[in-house]
Amino acid sequence: MKKLIIATALAGAFSVAHAGDAIKADSAAIKQGIEEGQMVHVTGEVTQVLEDEHYMLKDSAGTIEIELDNDLSGDRQLPVGTRLDVVGEVDHDDGRTLVEVEKVNSMQGADMDGDS
């Protein structure tokens, strides 16, 4: 029984630590110094649709490209002006930096079928 209690406590501690791995960051910090693979928490507004699942997100420090899988956006393309609060992984690839979104905390927009 004692081993079960210890194992449960350790598992709970790991879950809390893992959930807190994402750091709050703006676009400038992500581009300038956050290393690849780091989980970040970003908030901003979609300013441009680049291609399927790729958007430009504007925050107070500038813009950053995000990759948002269709299953996370309800299988729809997000309109410009959509406000997002997301958690994702930093990826520096082919001379560009982007955030591969893994979790959407909130999504708000005037043209999103009543989800404003």
N, C-alpha and C positions, 0 to 999 in steps of 0.2 A: 504494500500500500504506500509506504514511504517513497519508493522509487516512482510510482505513478504520480504522486503529488509533485515531486521534483521535476519529472519529465514534463508535466503539464505546465508548471511554472516557467520552465525554460522555453517551451514552445510559445507561450504567451509573450514572454520578453522578446523573443526573436521576431514575432509578428509585429509588435509595436515598433521595434527598431527598424524593421524593413519598411513599414509604412511611412516612417519619417525620413527615409533616405532622400526624397526629392527636396531640393533647395529652391526657395523662391528666387527667381532670377528675371532680369529684363533682357531684352534683345541684345543690347550692347555687351553686357557681361557674358552672355552665352557665346557671342562671336569672338570676344577678346581673350577669354581666359578659362572658360569652363571646359574641362577635358571631355573627350569622347567617352560615351558610355554613362556619364553622370545623369541622374534623373533630375529634372527641373520642373518647377511649377511656374507656368506662364499665364498671364492674363492679357487679353488685347482684343482688337477688332479686325475682322477679315477685311483687307483692303483690295485684294486681287485674287482671282482664281487663276492659278498658273497652269494646271493640267489636272487630270483626274486624280483626286485625293491630295493634291498639293495646293497650298494657299499661302499668301503673304499675310502675316499677322502684325499689326501695328500696336506698339505700346508707348509708354511715355519716353522711352529712350531710342526708338527707331523701329525697324521692321526686321522680322525673321521669318524664314520659310518654315512651314510646318507640313508634315505628312499626316493626314487624318484618314485612316481607313474608312471605307464606306459603311462598314458594320458599326462603327462608332458614331457616324453621323446620320443614322437611320436610313442608310442607302439612298441618300439624296445629296446633291451638290449644295454646298452652303452659299447663300447669297452674300454679296459684299455688304458690310454693315453688321454682320453677325458678331455678337460679343461672345468670346470663348474664355473659359477658365479651364486649363488643361494641365496634365502631367505627362511628361514624355522624356525620351532619351536623346541626349545630344549626339549628333552625328556630323563629323567633319569629313566630307567626301568630295573628291574631284574639285577642290578649291572652293567649295561652298559649305556653309553650315546650316543645318536644319534640325528641327525637333521632331522626332518620330513619336507621335502622340500614342500613349497607351491607355489613358483614362481621361474622360471628359467629366469635369466636375459640374459645369453649367454651360448652357448654350442658349443665347437669347438673340432674337432678331425679329424685326417687324414683318418680314415676309416668310415666316417659317410655319405656316399653317396653324396659327394660333398659339405658338410656343413663345410668345413674347413676354 
